[in-house]
């Protein structure tokens, strides 16, 4: 992952670790305009990581950015 994504991941991890879900939602909304239901899924996935680091968080964010091709 790029340094930019790692930086975003670090900020998001900080917000979640401080139990500041409202700010985490706002951060994701501003960052990528994710709908609220996707924000919830991202935050939930991050909160269940056994090894919470910027690479893991970046991978989760990237998962939700992928568009399904039909």
PASEBA-1860 file (N, C-alpha, C; in nm, 3 decimals):
! residues 70
1> XXXXXXXX> 0.083/-0.118/0.000/0.000/0.000/0.000/0.088/0.125/0.000 ~ 0.034/0.229/-0.055/0.110/0.353/-0.064/0.116/0.423/0.071 ~ 0.207/0.516/0.081/0.224/0.594/0.204/0.096/0.672/0.237 ~ 0.026/0.717/0.137/-0.098/0.792/0.159/-0.201/0.704/0.228 ~ -0.216/0.580/0.177/-0.314/0.489/0.237/-0.273/0.451/0.378 ~ -0.146/0.433/0.400/-0.098/0.401/0.536/-0.130/0.515/0.632 ~ -0.113/0.638/0.585/-0.144/0.755/0.667/-0.293/0.758/0.701 ~ -0.377/0.735/0.602/-0.521/0.731/0.626/-0.556/0.618/0.722
9> XXXXXXXX> -0.491/0.503/0.704/-0.516/0.388/0.790/-0.475/0.418/0.934 ~ -0.363/0.485/0.952/-0.318/0.521/1.087/-0.419/0.615/1.155 ~ -0.468/0.711/1.082/-0.566/0.805/1.137/-0.693/0.732/1.175 ~ -0.740/0.643/1.088/-0.861/0.568/1.117/-0.842/0.476/1.237 ~ -0.728/0.412/1.245/-0.698/0.324/1.360/-0.699/0.404/1.490 ~ -0.643/0.523/1.486/-0.640/0.610/1.604/-0.782/0.645/1.649 ~ -0.867/0.681/1.555/-1.005/0.716/1.589/-1.079/0.597/1.648 ~ -1.060/0.480/1.588/-1.130/0.361/1.637/-1.076/0.318/1.772
17> XXXXXXXX> -0.946/0.321/1.790/-0.888/0.280/1.918/-0.928/0.373/2.032 ~ -0.961/0.496/1.999/-1.009/0.592/2.099/-1.161/0.586/2.116 ~ -1.222/0.482/2.058/-1.368/0.463/2.064/-1.444/0.585/2.014 ~ -1.392/0.646/1.909/-1.456/0.763/1.852/-1.516/0.727/1.716 ~ -1.623/0.646/1.721/-1.684/0.598/1.597/-1.745/0.709/1.514 ~ -1.799/0.811/1.579/-1.857/0.923/1.504/-1.751/0.989/1.418 ~ -1.637/1.017/1.477/-1.528/1.078/1.399/-1.476/0.984/1.291 ~ -1.473/0.854/1.321/-1.429/0.756/1.222/-1.524/0.757/1.102
25> XXXXXXXX> -1.654/0.764/1.130/-1.752/0.772/1.022/-1.731/0.898/0.938 ~ -1.714/1.010/1.006/-1.694/1.136/0.935/-1.566/1.132/0.851 ~ -1.463/1.072/0.908/-1.336/1.063/0.836/-1.352/0.980/0.708 ~ -1.417/0.864/0.720/-1.439/0.780/0.601/-1.528/0.851/0.500 ~ -1.628/0.920/0.549/-1.720/0.990/0.459/-1.645/1.098/0.380 ~ -1.561/1.173/0.447/-1.484/1.278/0.380/-1.378/1.219/0.289 ~ -1.318/1.111/0.334/-1.208/1.051/0.259/-1.253/0.990/0.128 ~ -1.358/0.911/0.134/-1.396/0.835/0.015/-1.543/0.837/-0.019
33> XXXXXXXX> -1.620/0.915/0.054/-1.763/0.923/0.031/-1.829/0.786/0.036 ~ -1.786/0.703/0.133/-1.850/0.574/0.154/-1.989/0.595/0.214 ~ -2.087/0.516/0.170/-2.217/0.521/0.237/-2.204/0.472/0.381 ~ -2.299/0.509/0.464/-2.292/0.477/0.607/-2.284/0.327/0.631 ~ -2.357/0.246/0.555/-2.353/0.102/0.579/-2.216/0.044/0.550 ~ -2.146/0.098/0.452/-2.010/0.052/0.421/-1.914/0.101/0.529 ~ -1.935/0.223/0.578/-1.853/0.274/0.687/-1.863/0.181/0.808 ~ -1.986/0.139/0.839/-2.007/0.047/0.951/-1.929/-0.083/0.932
41> XXXXXXXX> -1.934/-0.135/0.811/-1.864/-0.261/0.782/-1.712/-0.245/0.796 ~ -1.660/-0.134/0.746/-1.515/-0.109/0.755/-1.474/-0.099/0.902 ~ -1.547/-0.020/0.979/-1.514/-0.002/1.121/-1.526/-0.135/1.195 ~ -1.629/-0.211/1.165/-1.647/-0.342/1.229/-1.531/-0.436/1.194 ~ -1.493/-0.441/1.067/-1.381/-0.527/1.025/-1.252/-0.487/1.094 ~ -1.227/-0.357/1.102/-1.104/-0.309/1.166/-1.105/-0.343/1.315 ~ -1.220/-0.328/1.379/-1.226/-0.354/1.523/-1.205/-0.502/1.556 ~ -1.219/-0.591/1.459/-1.199/-0.734/1.482/-1.061/-0.784/1.435
49> XXXXXXXX> -0.975/-0.696/1.391/-0.842/-0.739/1.348/-0.762/-0.791/1.467 ~ -0.696/-0.904/1.448/-0.610/-0.955/1.556/-0.478/-0.879/1.561 ~ -0.433/-0.831/1.445/-0.310/-0.753/1.436/-0.344/-0.622/1.366 ~ -0.384/-0.523/1.444/-0.430/-0.397/1.388/-0.311/-0.308/1.355 ~ -0.278/-0.302/1.227/-0.171/-0.215/1.182/-0.215/-0.145/1.054 ~ -0.138/-0.050/1.009/-0.180/0.029/0.893/-0.195/-0.055/0.767 ~ -0.114/-0.158/0.752/-0.125/-0.244/0.634/-0.257/-0.319/0.635 ~ -0.295/-0.374/0.750/-0.422/-0.447/0.761/-0.541/-0.356/0.735
57> XXXXXXXX> -0.536/-0.237/0.792/-0.646/-0.141/0.773/-0.653/-0.097/0.627 ~ -0.539/-0.074/0.567/-0.534/-0.034/0.426/-0.597/-0.142/0.339 ~ -0.570/-0.268/0.371/-0.627/-0.378/0.293/-0.778/-0.383/0.306 ~ -0.829/-0.358/0.426/-0.975/-0.356/0.446/-1.038/-0.242/0.366 ~ -0.981/-0.124/0.376/-1.035/-0.010/0.301/-1.033/-0.040/0.152 ~ -0.924/-0.098/0.106/-0.911/-0.131/-0.035/-1.018/-0.231/-0.079 ~ -1.050/-0.327/0.007/-1.155/-0.425/-0.024/-1.286/-0.356/-0.056 ~ -1.321/-0.259/0.022/-1.450/-0.192/0.005/-1.448/-0.090/-0.108
65> XXXXXX> -1.332/-0.059/-0.158/-1.322/0.033/-0.272/-1.337/-0.041/-0.404 ~ -1.320/-0.171/-0.402/-1.329/-0.250/-0.524/-1.474/-0.256/-0.570 ~ -1.496/-0.232/-0.695/-1.630/-0.240/-0.750/-1.652/-0.378/-0.810 ~ -1.770/-0.432/-0.788/-1.802/-0.562/-0.845/-1.834/-0.543/-0.992 ~ -1.774/-0.628/-1.073/-1.803/-0.627/-1.216/-1.900/-0.741/-1.245 ~ -2.006/-0.708/-1.314/-2.107/-0.811/-1.345/-2.113/-0.833/-1.493
END
